[in-house]
């Protein structure tokens, strides 16, 4: 099952520009959040940025998962006809 999900992600990364943009932004946010979390001290604006980035990252993850669900549903629907 995990392999199927990875194969689907790989396929969508190659064929779906919107999906690719979501994954790219999610990755970029993950890197910035990682950078902020490694800092010994965050200023108030950095703390606010970190919270905001984490919320945006979660929203992107939801959108990515929705896209995967839709695509799996579309594939299952096409196979049944």
Buried (B, 14 or more C-beta within 10 A) or exposed (E): EEEEEEEBBEEBEEEBEEBEEBBEBBEEBBEEBEEBEEEEEEEEEEEEBBEEBBEBBEEBBEBBEEBBEEBEEEEEEEEEE
